[in-house]
Amino acid sequence: MNANNPQPRPGMFTGPDGRSLVITFALVSSLFLLWGVCNGMIDTMDKHFQTELGLSKAQSAWVQFAHYLGYF
């Protein structure tokens, strides 16, 4: 690289080979958003499970435990 002919700097969403990674970034970001929304709904769903299925607090705790055990 010399001062007369500077090479363009790669963009934030450009791979080493010059390909655009915008779509990949958007897909991964939307999956994290979807994961966060679904994870936030577990408490609301748990209360509805208690009501509809007649679960006790202990049984309801097992439902949440099973949900988080899935991450392991």
Secondary structure, DSSP 4 states (H G I P E B T S, - for coil): --SSSPPPPPPTTB-TTS-B-HHHHHHHHHHHHHHHHHHHTHHHHHHHHHHHHT--HHHHHHHHHHHHHTT-
